[in-house]
Amino acid sequence: MAALPPNEQTRVDMERARANTSFDVSGVRDLLHGSYGFGWEAHAKLLTVVSREAVVNKAGRPFMSREERYKTGQAVIDRFNELRVEHGWSDEQLESALLLTGEILPSTLHATAFLPVILRQGSDEQVRHWGMLARARAIIGCYAQTELGHGTDVAALETTATFDKTRDEFVLHSPTLTSTKWWIGGLGRTATHAVVQAQLVLEGKRMGPHLFIVQLRSLEDHKTLPGRTIGDIGPKAFNAHPATDHGFLRFDHVRIPRAHMLSKFAQVTRDATYVAPPHAKLSYGGMLYIRAQMNLGGALTLAKAITISVRYCTVRRQGRIGPDGLAPAVVSYPSTYHRLLPVLAKAYVFNIVSRDLLKQYDAMSVRLAEGDASLLPETHVALAGMKVLVSADVLAGIDTARRAMGGHGFSEFAGVGALLAMHTPAVTYEGDNYVLDKQVVRAALKAHQLVTSSGATPPRGSFFSFLATQRPVSLNLGDTHDLAKLLQWRAAHVIAGVVRTLHPNAPFENDPGAEARVSRAVTEAFIAARVADVLARTDLPGGQSVRRLLHLYLLTTVETALADLATVVDPVALRAKVGETCKALLPDAIGLTDAFGFTDWELDSVLGVHDGGVYDALWERARKSGFNDVGKEEQATYKGHISAVLRRGSALAAKL
């Protein structure tokens, strides 16, 4: 039988790969969508509505200027708020719908920071007033924390809010250039209001950073109000987040009523008396919410990248022609699947653990609303550790997925480059990873000291439960429980080593790189315990394939930790087990990526199309490129420049 043309063979290859799936994809899809949020059916219903909207012009995005991306983004926001009324969407449904567009929009921070901070940090009266306005989108907000000279170090913020008790007002002021609010999403041209982090000053004494609601622009004509200097900070690296107007903001003695200080926990009375919050870190609740959302967002971004890459590498053939007249599929090479399948495993694990942490955050928020801050420290350190690990590993995983696709992976039409650009700043914003490492390690050392001095055992499921783990007597690389315990012991071993060998008051003064190693060990121990709990389920969907994939995560995590486990693990046996597990998973790779449930519209990738027709999709997208529609401009460029180069070159060639 004659061989099929390559562009037709890809569809046959994809069909065969999908037919090889050994498990019920829908069950795994429910696992990935159902542990937090709306679940698959509600998600699919929302996607059906969103994907039909012509205003979401995904195909045109690569050819738009930044101004066009911003204007299109505003049109999307306008239309989706209209759809919200038509369909009766909740706040969460509206935000999910906007996220489905795959664009970071000017209103993103309104939903992920401005409104949540008001709801969690505002008094009952403030929530009724400002929360209602924000929910209805009668005002558009942003979250103004970061300054030109200050980011993660919130305590060092320079913007001041000085209480004037003679007029019962706060005076907001930017005393220096470096106190200018900077990197504030939605501020440059969009927001009407801001939640501002500023140093509270009472009777000349600084009381630390607190939260204030400040109006920025008129609700009648959108003009900037007096005393505010506002603008856009300019384009970002890799052309990332082009639709968002990240802005700057300076205050020149702007007065706001005392009632505009968010006062669920900390308060200032009419006579300038300060009412302290029950916990010093309560004002960070808004940042914790953002980190919780970031972890799940990162997991979904990685899932998109690995879905595209696995699909393309399944249908891309390259190498020596075999007896069947075909070259091998790229995914069949060990050098490819050894890279891609561990990334797929991380996408699953990060998804599951991030959704569980969102539940934990919600439980903490309920307690906080009742004045109980007991869950705050543990939730804070868990979200800090996960934010560092997920943001860094997702960034590396996206690029691994892109590089596995070869040259075509560098095309904007592949879709992975846009994911990489969008995610790159995640390792820095909402807490720089190197700074958060310090917080995780500091908390781990404190917990170690408490366990050592009191003999108390951390409760099961605690972020620090690893501290009670003993060194494994033996290790079965095929046993999930053994691998999880090994990673927990490794964290305890690393912490104990820090305590033994380094200066107690400045543990990393001679080895600053150790902080990242210790933080990763601690967080990976936490994740390993969660993975072991999932694998202990007798009703886990996906059967042996999902179990293998989660087991692969544990194996490859141990592999990256060999420097700490050299006396316990045989590296040769470990790598052989990793290879064996990857090879066993390979026939189910397409089914495991299908379980994420992404449509072609969501992926927006010519290389990740569901039917495998990658070459036709790439050809059609390139042909329709706006850059090819030049006409008179092409002639003008030729006459103005190209022809001059050619004439000059001809004259030079004649002389030579």
C-alpha positions as CSV (number, residue, x, y, z in Angstrom):
1,M,0.0,0.0,0.0
2,A,1.3,3.4,-0.9
3,A,2.5,5.6,1.9
4,L,0.3,8.5,2.9
5,P,1.5,12.1,2.3
6,P,3.1,13.3,5.6
7,N,0.3,15.8,6.3
8,E,-2.3,13.0,6.1
9,Q,-0.1,10.5,8.0
10,T,-0.1,12.8,11.1
11,R,-3.8,12.4,11.4
12,V,-3.6,8.7,11.2
13,D,-0.8,8.7,13.8
14,M,-2.8,10.8,16.2
15,E,-5.9,8.6,15.8
16,R,-3.8,5.4,16.5
17,A,-2.2,7.1,19.5
18,R,-5.5,8.1,21.0
19,A,-6.9,4.6,20.4
20,N,-4.0,3.1,22.4
21,T,-5.3,4.9,25.6
22,S,-5.8,2.2,28.2
23,F,-8.1,4.1,30.6
24,D,-11.3,6.2,30.7
25,V,-10.1,9.7,29.9
26,S,-13.3,11.3,31.3
27,G,-12.7,9.9,34.8
28,V,-9.2,11.5,34.9
29,R,-10.5,14.7,33.4
30,D,-13.0,14.9,36.4
31,L,-10.1,14.3,38.8
32,L,-8.1,17.2,37.3
33,H,-11.1,19.6,37.3
34,G,-13.2,18.5,40.2
35,S,-11.1,18.8,43.3
36,Y,-11.6,22.6,43.4
37,G,-13.7,25.0,41.4
38,F,-16.7,24.3,39.2
39,G,-15.9,20.8,37.9
40,W,-15.7,19.7,34.3
41,E,-19.3,20.1,33.2
42,A,-19.6,23.7,34.4
43,H,-16.2,24.5,32.8
44,A,-17.2,23.0,29.5
45,K,-20.5,24.9,29.5
46,L,-18.7,28.2,30.1
47,L,-16.1,27.4,27.4
48,T,-18.9,26.8,24.9
49,V,-20.2,30.3,25.4
50,V,-16.8,32.0,25.5
51,S,-15.3,30.3,22.5
52,R,-18.1,31.5,20.2
53,E,-17.3,35.2,20.9
54,A,-15.7,36.8,17.9
55,V,-14.3,39.6,20.0
56,V,-11.7,37.1,21.3
57,N,-9.5,37.3,18.2
58,K,-6.8,34.8,19.0
59,A,-5.6,34.3,15.5
60,G,-5.0,38.1,15.1
61,R,-3.1,38.6,18.3
62,P,0.4,37.9,16.9
63,F,0.0,40.7,14.4
64,M,-1.5,43.4,16.7
65,S,0.4,46.3,18.2
66,R,0.4,46.7,22.0
67,E,-2.2,49.5,21.6
68,E,-4.4,47.1,19.6
69,R,-4.0,44.3,22.2
70,Y,-5.0,46.8,25.0
71,K,-8.1,48.0,23.1
72,T,-9.1,44.5,22.1
73,G,-8.7,43.4,25.7
74,Q,-11.0,46.2,26.9
75,A,-13.5,45.1,24.2
76,V,-13.4,41.6,25.6
77,I,-13.9,42.8,29.2
78,D,-16.9,44.9,28.0
79,R,-18.5,42.0,26.1
80,F,-17.9,39.5,28.9
81,N,-19.5,41.7,31.5
82,E,-22.4,41.9,29.2
83,L,-22.5,38.1,28.9
84,R,-22.3,38.0,32.7
85,V,-25.7,39.8,32.9
86,E,-27.2,37.7,30.1
87,H,-26.1,34.3,31.7
88,G,-26.3,35.3,35.3
89,W,-22.6,34.4,35.9
90,S,-21.1,34.7,39.4
91,D,-17.9,36.6,40.1
92,E,-16.0,33.3,39.8
93,Q,-17.6,32.4,36.5
94,L,-16.8,35.8,35.0
95,E,-13.2,35.6,36.1
96,S,-12.9,32.0,34.7
97,A,-14.5,33.1,31.4
98,L,-11.9,35.9,31.1
99,L,-9.0,33.6,32.0
100,L,-10.2,31.2,29.2
101,T,-9.3,33.9,26.7
102,G,-5.6,33.1,27.4
103,E,-4.9,36.8,27.8
104,I,-3.8,38.7,30.9
105,L,-6.3,41.5,30.8
106,P,-6.4,45.0,32.4
107,S,-9.2,43.8,34.7
108,T,-7.3,40.6,35.9
109,L,-6.0,42.3,39.1
110,H,-9.5,43.6,39.8
111,A,-10.7,40.0,40.2
112,T,-7.6,38.4,41.7
113,A,-6.4,41.1,44.1
114,F,-8.6,44.3,44.4
115,L,-11.9,42.6,45.1
116,P,-10.5,39.7,47.2
117,V,-8.5,42.1,49.4
118,I,-11.6,44.2,50.1
119,L,-13.7,41.1,50.9
120,R,-11.0,39.6,53.2
121,Q,-9.6,42.8,54.8
122,G,-12.6,45.2,54.9
123,S,-15.0,45.7,57.7
124,D,-18.6,44.6,57.3
125,E,-19.6,48.1,56.3
126,Q,-16.7,48.4,53.8
127,V,-17.5,45.0,52.3
128,R,-21.1,46.1,51.8
129,H,-20.2,49.3,50.2
130,W,-16.9,48.8,48.3
131,G,-17.4,45.1,47.8
132,M,-20.8,45.6,46.2
133,L,-19.4,48.3,43.8
134,A,-16.4,46.1,42.9
135,R,-18.5,43.0,42.3
136,A,-20.9,45.0,40.1
137,R,-17.9,46.5,38.2
138,A,-19.3,50.0,39.1
139,I,-15.7,50.7,39.9
140,I,-12.6,49.1,38.5
141,G,-9.7,48.4,40.9
142,C,-6.1,47.5,41.1
143,Y,-3.7,46.5,43.9
144,A,-1.0,49.1,44.5
145,Q,1.7,47.5,46.6
146,T,5.0,47.3,44.7
147,E,7.1,50.5,44.5
148,L,9.9,51.5,42.2
149,G,12.4,50.8,44.9
150,H,10.6,48.2,46.9
151,G,9.1,44.8,45.9
152,T,9.0,41.8,48.1
153,D,10.1,43.7,51.2
154,V,6.7,45.1,52.1
155,A,7.9,46.4,55.4
156,A,10.2,48.9,53.6
157,L,7.5,50.5,51.5
158,E,7.9,54.3,51.5
159,T,4.4,55.6,50.6
160,T,2.9,57.1,53.7
161,A,-0.6,57.4,55.0
162,T,-0.4,60.0,57.8
163,F,-3.5,60.4,60.0
164,D,-4.7,64.0,60.5
165,K,-7.0,63.8,63.4
166,T,-8.0,67.4,63.1
167,R,-9.8,66.6,59.9
168,D,-10.3,62.8,60.5
169,E,-8.5,62.0,57.3
170,F,-5.4,60.2,56.0
171,V,-2.9,62.0,53.9
172,L,-1.3,59.8,51.3
173,H,2.1,60.9,50.0
174,S,5.0,59.7,47.9
175,P,8.0,61.3,49.6
176,T,10.7,60.0,47.2
177,L,11.0,58.9,43.6
178,T,11.5,55.3,44.8
179,S,8.2,55.5,46.6
180,T,6.4,55.6,43.3
181,K,4.0,52.7,42.9
182,W,5.2,50.6,40.0
183,W,4.2,47.4,38.1
184,I,0.6,47.8,39.1
185,G,-1.6,45.8,36.7
186,G,-4.5,47.8,35.3
187,L,-3.3,51.1,36.7
188,G,-1.8,52.8,33.7
189,R,-5.1,53.6,31.9
190,T,-7.9,51.5,33.3
191,A,-8.4,51.5,37.1
192,T,-10.7,54.0,38.8
193,H,-9.7,52.9,42.3
194,A,-6.8,51.2,44.1
195,V,-6.2,49.3,47.2
196,V,-2.9,50.9,48.3
197,Q,-0.3,49.5,50.7
198,A,1.2,52.4,52.6
199,Q,3.0,53.1,55.9
200,L,0.5,54.1,58.5
201,V,1.8,57.2,60.5
202,L,0.1,58.0,63.8
203,E,1.3,61.0,65.8
204,G,4.7,60.9,64.0
205,K,5.1,57.1,64.6
206,R,5.2,54.5,61.9
207,M,2.9,51.6,62.5
208,G,3.9,49.5,59.5
209,P,2.1,48.9,56.1
210,H,-1.7,49.0,56.0
211,L,-4.3,48.9,53.3
212,F,-6.3,51.9,52.0
213,I,-8.9,52.4,49.3
214,V,-8.1,55.4,47.1
215,Q,-10.1,56.8,44.1
216,L,-7.8,57.5,41.2
217,R,-10.0,58.7,38.3
218,S,-13.3,60.4,37.9
219,L,-16.3,58.1,37.4
220,E,-17.8,60.6,35.0
221,D,-15.0,61.3,32.5
222,H,-12.2,59.0,33.7
223,K,-9.8,61.9,34.2
224,T,-7.0,61.6,36.8
225,L,-8.0,63.2,40.0
226,P,-5.9,66.0,41.6
227,G,-2.8,65.0,43.5
228,R,-2.3,61.7,41.6
229,T,0.4,61.3,38.9
230,I,-0.5,58.1,36.9
231,G,0.9,56.5,33.7
232,D,2.0,53.3,32.0
233,I,5.5,51.9,32.7
234,G,6.0,50.7,29.1
235,P,6.3,47.3,27.3
236,K,7.5,44.2,29.1
237,A,10.2,41.7,28.2
238,F,9.4,39.2,25.5
239,N,6.3,41.3,24.6
240,A,4.6,39.6,27.6
241,H,1.2,40.8,28.9
242,P,0.7,43.3,26.1
243,A,-2.9,43.9,26.8
244,T,-2.3,44.9,30.4
245,D,-1.5,48.5,31.3
246,H,1.0,48.1,34.2
247,G,1.3,51.5,35.6
248,F,3.0,53.9,38.0
249,L,1.3,56.1,40.7
250,R,2.5,59.0,42.8
251,F,0.6,60.8,45.5
252,D,1.0,64.5,46.4
253,H,-0.7,64.9,49.8
254,V,-3.9,63.2,48.7
255,R,-6.6,63.2,51.5
256,I,-9.0,60.3,52.0
257,P,-11.5,59.8,54.8
258,R,-10.5,57.6,57.8
259,A,-13.2,55.1,56.7
260,H,-11.1,54.3,53.6
261,M,-8.6,52.4,55.6
262,L,-9.5,48.7,55.4
263,S,-10.3,47.9,59.0
264,K,-11.5,44.3,59.5
265,F,-8.4,43.7,61.7
266,A,-6.4,46.9,62.3
267,Q,-8.2,50.1,63.0
268,V,-7.6,53.8,63.8
269,T,-10.1,55.5,66.0
270,R,-11.2,59.2,65.7
271,D,-8.7,60.2,68.5
272,A,-5.8,58.5,66.7
273,T,-5.8,55.4,68.8
274,Y,-4.4,52.4,67.0
275,V,-6.2,49.1,67.4
276,A,-3.7,46.3,66.5
277,P,-4.7,43.2,64.5
278,P,-4.7,39.9,66.3
279,H,-1.8,38.7,64.1
280,A,0.9,40.9,62.5
281,K,0.7,39.1,59.1
282,L,-3.1,39.5,58.6
283,S,-2.6,42.3,56.0
284,Y,-0.8,39.8,53.8
285,G,-4.0,37.8,53.3
286,G,-4.5,39.3,49.9
287,M,-1.1,38.3,48.7
288,L,-1.7,34.7,50.0
289,Y,-4.8,34.5,47.8
290,I,-2.9,35.6,44.8
291,R,-0.2,33.0,45.4
292,A,-2.8,30.3,45.9
293,Q,-4.3,31.2,42.5
294,M,-0.9,31.5,40.9
295,N,0.0,27.9,41.7
296,L,-3.1,26.6,40.0
297,G,-2.6,29.0,37.1
298,G,1.0,27.8,36.7
299,A,-0.1,24.2,36.7
300,L,-2.7,24.8,33.9
301,T,-0.1,26.8,31.9
302,L,2.3,23.8,32.1
303,A,-0.5,21.5,31.2
304,K,-1.2,23.5,28.0
305,A,2.5,23.5,27.0
306,I,3.0,19.7,27.6
307,T,-0.2,18.9,25.8
308,I,1.0,20.8,22.7
309,S,4.5,19.2,22.8
310,V,3.3,15.6,23.3
311,R,0.8,15.9,20.5
312,Y,3.3,17.4,18.1
313,C,6.1,14.9,19.0
314,T,3.6,12.1,18.5
315,V,2.9,13.0,14.9
316,R,6.3,14.5,13.9
317,R,8.4,11.7,12.3
318,Q,12.2,12.0,11.9
319,G,15.1,9.7,11.4
320,R,15.9,6.5,9.4
321,I,13.0,5.0,7.4
322,G,11.8,1.7,8.9
323,P,10.3,-1.4,7.3
324,D,6.9,0.2,7.4
325,G,8.2,3.0,5.1
326,L,8.0,5.6,7.9
327,A,10.5,7.3,10.1
328,P,10.1,6.9,13.9
329,A,7.8,9.3,15.8
330,V,9.9,11.9,17.7
331,V,8.2,11.0,20.9
332,S,9.5,7.4,20.6
333,Y,13.1,8.5,21.1
334,P,14.2,8.1,24.7
335,S,15.9,11.5,24.6
336,T,12.4,13.0,23.9
337,Y,10.1,11.0,26.2
338,H,12.6,11.2,29.1
339,R,12.2,14.9,28.9
340,L,8.5,15.2,28.3
341,L,6.9,12.6,30.6
342,P,8.4,14.0,33.8
343,V,7.0,17.4,32.8
344,L,3.6,15.8,32.3
345,A,3.9,14.3,35.7
346,K,4.5,17.7,37.3
347,A,1.5,19.2,35.5
348,Y,-0.7,16.5,37.1
349,V,0.9,16.8,40.6
350,F,0.9,20.6,40.6
351,N,-2.7,20.7,39.5
352,I,-3.9,18.3,42.3
353,V,-1.8,19.8,45.1
354,S,-2.6,23.4,44.1
355,R,-6.4,22.7,44.2
356,D,-6.0,21.1,47.6
357,L,-4.1,24.2,48.8
358,L,-6.9,26.5,47.6
359,K,-9.2,24.5,49.8
360,Q,-6.8,25.0,52.7
361,Y,-6.7,28.7,52.0
362,D,-10.5,28.9,52.0
363,A,-10.6,27.1,55.3
364,M,-8.0,29.5,56.7
365,S,-10.1,32.5,55.4
366,V,-13.2,31.2,57.2
367,R,-11.2,30.9,60.5
368,L,-9.8,34.4,60.0
369,A,-13.2,35.9,59.5
370,E,-14.0,34.5,63.0
371,G,-10.9,36.0,64.4
372,D,-8.9,32.7,64.5
373,A,-5.5,33.1,62.9
374,S,-4.2,29.7,63.9
375,L,-4.0,28.3,60.4
376,L,-2.3,31.5,59.0
377,P,1.3,30.6,59.6
378,E,1.1,27.1,58.1
379,T,-0.9,28.3,55.1
380,H,1.6,31.2,54.6
381,V,4.6,28.9,54.5
382,A,2.9,26.3,52.4
383,L,1.9,28.8,49.7
384,A,5.3,30.5,49.8
385,G,7.1,27.2,49.3
386,M,4.7,26.1,46.5
387,K,4.9,29.5,44.8
388,V,8.7,29.2,44.5
389,L,8.7,25.6,43.4
390,V,5.7,25.7,41.0
391,S,6.7,29.0,39.3
392,A,10.3,27.9,38.8
393,D,9.5,24.3,37.6
394,V,6.7,25.5,35.3
395,L,9.0,28.0,33.7
396,A,11.6,25.2,33.1
397,G,8.9,22.8,32.0
398,I,7.4,25.1,29.4
399,D,10.8,25.6,27.8
400,T,11.5,21.9,27.9
401,A,8.3,21.4,26.0
402,R,9.1,24.1,23.5
403,R,12.6,22.8,22.8
404,A,11.4,19.2,22.3
405,M,9.4,20.4,19.3
406,G,12.5,21.6,17.4
407,G,12.4,24.5,15.1
408,H,8.6,24.7,14.7
409,G,8.4,25.2,18.5
410,F,10.0,28.6,18.1
411,S,7.0,29.8,15.9
412,E,4.5,32.1,17.6
413,F,1.9,29.9,16.0
414,A,3.0,26.9,18.1
415,G,1.6,28.7,21.1
416,V,4.3,27.6,23.6
417,G,6.4,30.7,23.2
418,A,3.5,32.9,24.3
419,L,3.0,30.7,27.4
420,L,6.7,31.0,28.2
421,A,6.5,34.8,28.0
422,M,3.3,35.0,30.0
423,H,4.7,32.9,32.8
424,T,8.3,34.2,33.0
425,P,7.6,37.0,35.5
426,A,5.9,34.6,37.9
427,V,9.2,33.7,39.5
428,T,9.5,37.4,40.6
429,Y,6.1,38.9,41.3
430,E,4.1,38.3,44.4
431,G,7.3,37.5,46.3
432,D,10.6,37.0,44.6
433,N,11.5,33.4,44.8
434,Y,14.9,33.9,46.5
435,V,13.3,36.0,49.2
436,L,10.5,33.5,49.7
437,D,13.1,30.7,50.1
438,K,14.3,32.5,53.1
439,Q,10.8,32.6,54.6
440,V,10.3,28.9,54.1
441,V,13.7,27.9,55.6
442,R,13.2,30.3,58.6
443,A,9.8,28.7,59.3
444,A,11.3,25.1,58.9
445,L,14.1,25.9,61.3
446,K,11.7,27.3,63.8
447,A,9.5,24.2,63.6
448,H,12.6,22.0,64.0
449,Q,13.6,23.8,67.1
450,L,10.1,23.4,68.5
451,V,10.0,19.7,67.8
452,T,13.5,19.2,69.2
453,S,12.9,21.1,72.4
454,S,9.4,19.9,73.2
455,G,9.4,16.4,71.7
456,A,6.1,17.1,70.0
457,T,5.3,15.4,66.7
458,P,3.9,17.6,63.9
459,P,0.4,16.5,63.0
460,R,-0.1,14.4,59.9
461,G,-0.7,16.5,56.9
462,S,1.1,19.4,58.3
463,F,3.6,21.2,56.2
464,F,6.3,20.2,58.7
465,S,5.2,16.6,59.2
466,F,8.4,15.5,57.6
467,L,10.3,16.4,60.8
468,A,9.1,13.2,62.4
469,T,10.3,10.9,59.6
470,Q,13.1,8.4,60.3
471,R,15.7,7.3,57.8
472,P,14.3,4.4,55.7
473,V,15.9,1.1,56.5
474,S,15.4,-0.2,53.0
475,L,14.2,1.3,49.8
476,N,11.9,-0.2,47.1
477,L,12.0,2.1,44.1
478,G,8.7,0.6,43.0
479,D,6.9,1.5,46.2
480,T,5.2,4.9,46.3
481,H,5.2,4.9,50.1
482,D,8.9,4.3,50.3
483,L,9.7,7.1,47.8
484,A,7.4,9.6,49.7
485,K,9.0,8.7,53.0
486,L,12.5,9.0,51.5
487,L,11.8,12.6,50.3
488,Q,10.3,13.5,53.7
489,W,13.4,12.0,55.5
490,R,15.6,14.0,53.1
491,A,14.0,17.2,54.1
492,A,14.4,16.4,57.8
493,H,18.0,15.4,57.2
494,V,18.8,18.6,55.3
495,I,17.3,20.7,58.1
496,A,19.2,18.8,60.8
497,G,22.4,19.4,58.8
498,V,21.8,23.1,58.7
499,V,21.2,23.2,62.5
500,R,24.4,21.2,63.1
501,T,26.8,22.9,60.8
502,L,25.8,26.5,60.3
503,H,25.8,29.6,62.5
504,P,22.4,29.6,64.4
505,N,21.8,33.4,64.1
506,A,22.8,33.6,60.4
507,P,22.5,30.0,59.1
508,F,23.4,30.8,55.5
509,E,25.9,33.6,55.8
510,N,28.6,31.3,54.3
511,D,26.4,29.3,51.9
512,P,23.5,31.5,50.6
513,G,22.8,29.0,47.8
514,A,21.8,26.4,50.5
515,E,18.6,28.4,51.2
516,A,17.1,27.4,47.8
517,R,18.2,23.8,48.3
518,V,16.6,23.6,51.7
519,S,13.4,25.3,50.7
520,R,13.0,22.9,47.8
521,A,13.7,19.9,50.0
522,V,11.0,21.0,52.5
523,T,8.4,21.8,49.8
524,E,9.0,18.6,47.9
525,A,8.5,16.6,51.1
526,F,5.2,18.3,51.5
527,I,4.2,17.5,47.9
528,A,5.4,13.9,48.2
529,A,3.1,13.4,51.2
530,R,0.2,14.7,49.3
531,V,1.0,12.5,46.3
532,A,1.2,9.5,48.5
533,D,-2.2,10.3,49.9
534,V,-3.7,10.5,46.4
535,L,-2.1,7.2,45.4
536,A,-3.5,5.6,48.5
537,R,-7.0,6.1,47.1
538,T,-8.6,2.9,46.0
539,D,-10.9,4.8,43.6
540,L,-8.2,6.8,41.8
541,P,-9.3,7.3,38.2
542,G,-7.0,6.4,35.4
543,G,-5.9,3.1,36.8
544,Q,-2.3,2.0,36.4
545,S,-1.5,4.9,34.0
546,V,-2.2,7.7,36.5
547,R,-0.5,5.8,39.3
548,R,2.6,5.3,37.1
549,L,2.6,9.0,36.2
550,L,2.4,10.1,39.9
551,H,5.0,7.5,40.7
552,L,7.2,9.0,38.0
553,Y,7.0,12.4,39.7
554,L,8.3,10.9,42.9
555,L,11.1,9.0,41.1
556,T,12.3,12.1,39.2
557,T,12.1,14.2,42.3
558,V,14.4,11.7,44.0
559,E,16.6,11.8,41.0
560,T,17.1,15.6,41.2
561,A,17.8,15.2,45.0
562,L,20.6,12.6,44.6
563,A,23.1,15.0,46.1
564,D,21.3,14.7,49.4
565,L,20.5,11.0,49.0
566,A,23.8,9.6,47.8
567,T,24.1,7.2,50.8
568,V,20.6,5.9,50.4
569,V,19.8,5.5,46.7
570,D,21.6,3.6,44.0
571,P,21.7,6.1,41.1
572,V,22.0,3.5,38.4
573,A,19.0,1.5,39.7
574,L,17.0,4.8,40.1
575,R,17.7,5.9,36.5
576,A,16.8,2.5,35.2
577,K,13.5,2.7,37.1
578,V,12.8,6.1,35.7
579,G,13.5,4.8,32.1
580,E,11.3,1.8,32.7
581,T,8.4,3.9,34.0
582,C,8.6,6.4,31.2
583,K,8.6,3.6,28.6
584,A,5.6,2.0,30.2
585,L,3.7,5.3,30.2
586,L,4.5,6.2,26.6
587,P,1.5,4.5,25.0
588,D,-0.8,6.5,27.2
589,A,0.8,9.9,26.7
590,I,-1.9,11.2,24.4
591,G,-4.7,10.0,26.7
592,L,-3.0,11.6,29.7
593,T,-2.8,14.9,27.9
594,D,-6.3,14.6,26.5
595,A,-7.5,14.3,30.1
596,F,-6.7,18.0,30.7
597,G,-9.7,18.6,28.4
598,F,-8.2,21.5,26.4
599,T,-9.9,22.4,23.1
600,D,-8.1,23.6,20.1
601,W,-9.6,27.1,20.8
602,E,-8.0,27.1,24.3
603,L,-4.6,25.9,23.2
604,D,-4.4,28.2,20.1
605,S,-1.6,26.1,18.7
606,V,-1.1,24.8,15.2
607,L,1.2,22.1,16.6
608,G,-1.2,21.0,19.3
609,V,-4.4,20.5,17.2
610,H,-6.5,17.6,18.4
611,D,-6.7,15.8,15.1
612,G,-2.9,15.8,14.5
613,G,-3.1,17.9,11.3
614,V,-0.2,20.0,12.3
615,Y,1.3,20.7,8.8
616,D,-2.0,21.8,7.3
617,A,-2.7,24.0,10.3
618,L,0.8,25.7,10.2
619,W,0.5,26.2,6.4
620,E,-2.9,27.8,6.7
621,R,-1.9,30.1,9.6
622,A,1.2,31.2,7.8
623,R,-0.6,31.9,4.5
624,K,-3.1,34.1,6.4
625,S,-0.4,36.1,8.2
626,G,-1.1,39.8,8.0
627,F,2.6,40.3,7.2
628,N,2.0,38.8,3.8
629,D,-0.7,41.3,2.9
630,V,1.6,44.2,1.9
631,G,0.8,45.4,-1.6
632,K,1.9,49.1,-1.9
633,E,4.0,48.9,1.2
634,E,6.1,46.1,-0.3
635,Q,6.7,48.2,-3.4
636,A,7.6,51.2,-1.3
637,T,10.1,49.1,0.7
638,Y,11.6,47.7,-2.4
639,K,12.0,51.1,-4.1
640,G,13.1,52.8,-0.9
641,H,15.7,50.3,0.4
642,I,15.9,46.9,-1.2
643,S,16.6,48.2,-4.7
644,A,19.2,50.6,-3.4
645,V,21.0,47.6,-1.7
646,L,20.9,45.6,-4.9
647,R,22.1,48.5,-7.1
648,R,25.0,49.2,-4.7
649,G,25.8,45.4,-4.6
650,S,25.8,45.2,-8.4
651,A,28.2,48.1,-8.7
652,L,30.5,46.6,-6.1
653,A,30.4,43.1,-7.8
654,A,31.3,44.7,-11.1
655,K,34.4,46.3,-9.6
656,L,35.4,43.0,-7.9
